Amino acid sequence: MSCRNGGIVSIMGVYGGFLDKFPIGSVMNRSLTLKTGQAHVHRYLRPLLQRIENSEIDPSFVVSHHLSLDEAPKGYELFKHKQDNCTKVVLRP
């Protein structure tokens, strides 16, 4: 609904099942293009990690929690249920 006519709507992430109340009529009438799919993790992982190691990219703004490996189950629960304003958990040995 907020894309310009003839624009492209990209949906990336994890598939969430069936959609309800999706404005397909707006997509059709406004000639929008839908692009979907999983992120190409294997293609971008090494170059991105290299840029992080070179301090060209700082991803710390996304990380809300740092936990030990022993606390991984707690981290999964925090993220799954969006508790304690959890956005991303980094596990450390």
N, C-alpha and C positions, 0 to 999 in steps of 0.2 A: 504494500500500500504506500510505501515511502520511496519507491524506486521511480526514476523518470521513465516516461514512455520510451519503449524500445531498449530499455536498460537490461542489465544482467543481474540476477539474484543468485549469489553463490551460497550454498549450504554445505558446510564442512563439519565433520564431527562424527559422533556415534549415532547409528540408526536408532530411532526411538519408537518404532512401531507405526501403527496406523495414525493418519492425520484426521483431525476433525475440525470443522469450521475454517478450512483453507480456502481463500478467495480465488479459486481457479478461474472464475469469470473475469476478474480483474487482470489476471495473468494473460488470458486470451485477448481481451479487448485492448490491452495496452501493449501487446506484442513483446512481452517480456521473455527473456531467455533464462531458464533455470539450469544451473550447473551444480552438480552434487558429487559427493564422493569422500572417501577417507583421505586424510593427509598422506602425502607420499613420504612417510617417515624415513625409509631406507635411503631415499634419494638425497634428502637434506640433512640427515643426522650428523654425518662427519663434518661437512662444511660449517654447520652451525656450531657444533662443539668447538671447532678450531677458532671460530670468531669469538666465542665466549672465553676460551683460554687466552686469546690475544687481547682481551679487554675491549674488543670492538663492539660487543653486545653485552648488556647487563640485564639478565632475566630476573634479577632478584625482586623486582616490583610485583611479580606474579606470585611469588612464594609467600605463603602466610604461616607455614609451620615447618619447623625442622625437628625431626624425631629420629631416634635410634632405630636400627633394624628390629630390635626387640619390640618396639612400639608400633610396628607396621600395622597390626590389626586395628589398633586405636586410630591410626592415620586413615585407614580405609573407611572406618565408620564416620570419622569427622567429615571426610570429603563426601561420602555417599549421602549423608544426611545434612550436609551444609551447616554443621554445627560450628560454633566459635568463629564465625566468619571465614571458614576455611575455603581457600581458592586453589591452593596447590601445596602438596606435602613433599618435602625432600627428606629421603631416608639416608642416614649416615651410619657407618659401622660403629 
